[in-house]
Amino acid sequence: MHTSLDLSSIYLKRQAESRSLSAENFRGEKGAGGMATKETSLTPGAPEQGRHLGRGWKASPCLPIKSGETVTLMDNAGPGVIRHMWITFDQKIRRQVILRIYWDGATQPSVECPIGDFMCQGWNKDQNITALPINVNPQGGMNCFFPMPFRKHARITVENGASIDIPHFFYTINYTLEPVPEESLYFHAQFRRVNPLPYKDVYTILDGVTGHGHYVGTFMSWQQNSSGWWGEGEIKMYLDGDREWPTICGTGTEDYFGGAWCFSPDNFSAPYFGFQHVVGKSGQTGARMTMYRFHMQDPVFFKKDLKVTMQALGWRDHGLPNARYHALQDDIASVAYWYQTLPAAPFPAFPDRDAREIV
């Protein structure tokens, strides 16, 4: 029995039932999609727009979410596996709308991220992404394909932490009801942001993780607060009791994200790696970039604990005989993606609206 799906196993018979949650079927019930009426629809204007066509013609395609409101998208029993999530809404507030996922009745979330950052959309702007687990298409169709097994229950909420209402929040969550193998781990994702990074501090992507699992991805949004090359910093991963010195140490920021020699003027998006200029160009003061790496073929395994950091390091006097490294004070945000056993250690306090704000 296995829950994985790829081209080598797609043809196998499975003991699974497909379900889908959306504003057209809030509970994901069998045979209950598209039944909304004028009285039950929450989508402003939609019932009137389709009245001449009758019931079943797009009467409830999306949700309004008021400023400060939290809505529940999924509250369903298992066992099962979330297979796909699709979301779209106004790009200008993606850092302020928070996705949280709770497994098996837990009171603390295993996923707590701005939806934009979770979907590799930094700086509140559209970026097309063609990675395997995250796929974002024109214009802002955000898709997640990380499989997320749950044994007893899954709950997904979205909080509108922006100062404005969202009139149209579109979503679909596709999942299967099926047995979950005993060795299955639970999906986790955590957001962090420091602006600016204090001088000579090392940016922490993830810390305080306890349990048995494996690390599967990093997304970073990076703003240069000084000019010149900024990507000499090393990734460090501290595994299972490492203290001062890590087991895994990279050779440079662009190296970890699959590039080389300061990337290039061009953006790229590939199945496991990507880099994009979002505002300005790398090397300019104020340039804003995003990067991702997904460890789909090379997960980082841990049995007890995990910490992940990234140095912010550039050049002083680059190209001159006295060139030397420069500890940077940039605006850095990240999402860490991993799987682990439950219970997980509590996450740090989530940054408030001002601490998340992009200015």
C-alpha positions, -999 to 999 in steps of 0.1 A, spaced: 0 0 0 14 34 -10 0 68 -15 26 82 -39 17 90 -75 40 94 -105 43 82 -141 56 48 -129 26 42 -106 -3 61 -120 -18 30 -136 -21 10 -103 -55 3 -89 -61 21 -56 -85 20 -27 -91 57 -29 -121 81 -33 -116 116 -48 -131 146 -32 -128 184 -40 -134 214 -18 -143 248 -33 -168 276 -29 -191 254 -51 -189 225 -26 -178 237 9 -178 203 25 -165 183 -4 -194 160 -2 -201 133 -29 -225 144 -55 -230 179 -40 -210 202 -62 -226 232 -80 -258 232 -60 -256 268 -47 -287 290 -49 -292 327 -44 -298 320 -8 -267 298 -2 -241 315 -24 -215 338 -8 -201 352 -41 -212 388 -46 -233 391 -77 -228 356 -91 -264 343 -86 -278 373 -105 -252 370 -133 -263 334 -139 -300 336 -130 -310 333 -167 -292 300 -170 -306 284 -139 -292 266 -109 -257 249 -114 -243 277 -136 -215 292 -115 -236 306 -86 -208 304 -60 -173 304 -75 -155 323 -48 -155 336 -12 -154 372 1 -131 375 32 -133 406 53 -103 423 68 -94 405 100 -117 375 92 -105 339 93 -124 314 71 -122 276 72 -116 259 38 -113 224 50 -125 206 81 -127 170 71 -120 136 86 -95 111 72 -76 90 65 -66 107 33 -41 128 13 -44 163 1 -32 161 -35 -35 196 -49 -44 231 -38 -52 260 -63 -57 295 -50 -59 330 -66 -67 365 -53 -53 400 -55 -15 400 -58 -11 432 -38 -19 416 -5 -4 381 -7 20 386 22 -9 396 44 -32 366 38 -22 337 60 -26 299 53 -27 276 83 -30 238 82 -37 216 113 -33 178 113 -53 153 133 -69 177 157 -38 196 167 -43 231 182 -11 245 167 -6 247 129 19 226 110 17 251 82 17 288 89 27 311 60 15 340 39 -1 324 9 21 344 -15 54 332 1 41 296 4 34 296 -33 68 312 -42 53 346 -49 74 372 -31 70 409 -31 33 409 -38 39 405 -75 31 377 -100 59 353 -109 54 323 -131 68 292 -114 73 258 -131 87 238 -101 73 203 -95 57 209 -61 47 246 -68 33 257 -101 22 293 -107 6 303 -140 -6 335 -156 -21 356 -140 -15 344 -105 -30 309 -106 -11 294 -76 -9 256 -73 7 234 -47 13 197 -54 30 187 -21 12 155 -10 -2 160 25 -13 128 42 -35 129 74 -48 100 94 -77 114 114 -85 149 104 -73 179 83 -82 215 89 -72 244 67 -79 281 74 -72 314 57 -68 346 76 -72 380 59 -46 399 78 -47 428 53 -63 462 60 -87 457 31 -115 432 24 -110 405 -3 -141 404 -25 -130 374 -45 -110 346 -30 -109 316 -53 -97 281 -42 -99 244 -49 -85 217 -26 -84 182 -42 -79 153 -18 -84 115 -16 -100 94 11 -77 64 14 -56 44 38 -24 61 50 7 40 56 20 39 92 53 53 81 38 84 65 50 118 78 31 151 81 38 181 59 50 213 75 59 248 63 71 278 82 75 315 73 101 339 87 112 375 79 139 398 91 140 434 79 168 445 81 191 417 91 214 430 119 250 434 110 269 401 112 238 382 121 231 349 103 196 345 88 176 316 103 154 298 79 143 271 104 151 263 140 136 244 169 125 214 149 123 182 169 111 148 156 120 124 128 117 136 92 132 152 62 136 187 48 123 192 13 125 228 2 134 265 7 119 296 -8 135 330 -2 126 366 -9 156 389 -8 160 427 -11 194 443 -14 200 472 9 234 479 -6 249 476 -40 271 449 -55 270 411 -54 251 398 -25 251 360 -28 283 346 -12 265 334 19 266 297 29 236 275 37 241 255 68 221 226 81 225 213 116 213 178 121 207 156 151 227 173 178 250 194 157 260 225 177 287 249 165 294 232 132 268 218 108 268 185 90 258 202 57 275 235 46 271 250 11 295 271 -9 274 301 -18 238 313 -20 235 310 -58 251 276 -56 225 263 -31 197 275 -54 213 257 -84 230 287 -102 266 297 -105 288 328 -109 262 353 -96 233 338 -116 228 359 -148 206 387 -160 180 362 -169 153 346 -147 149 309 -147 123 285 -133 130 247 -133 115 217 -116 138 219 -85 155 254 -87 145 289 -97 156 326 -95 138 357 -105 143 394 -105 111 410 -93 121 446 -89 153 460 -104 183 438 -112 207 419 -89 235 441 -78 214 473 -75 205 488 -42 168 481 -37 168 451 -60 142 425 -50 146 388 -60 131 354 -52 147 320 -52 136 284 -45 151 250 -41 131 218 -37 149 188 -24 126 163 -42 155 140 -52 179 149 -23 158 153 9 178 162 40 170 135 66 170 141 103 161 117 132 160 141 162 163 178 153 170 202 125 182 238 121 188 256 88 205 290 83 217 312 54 245 338 56 239 372 40 273 379 25 285 401 -3 316 418 -16 334 450 -5 356 465 -33 347 436 -56 373 431 -84 400 451 -67 432 436 -51 419 443 -16 384 428 -22 369 413 9 336 399 21 308 422 34 282 411 60 249 424 46 219 440 63 192 430 38 155 424 39 151 386 39 120 364 41 118 326 37 95 296 38 109 262 49 91 230 38 95 197 55 79 164 66 81 150 101 64 130 128 39 145 152 38 161 177 59 190 163 76 217 184 55 249 186 64 275 159 78 309 169 53 338 173 40 347 138 50 381 126 23 407 128 10 428 99 37 455 103 65 429 105 52 413 73 46 445 54 64 451 21 73 487 18 
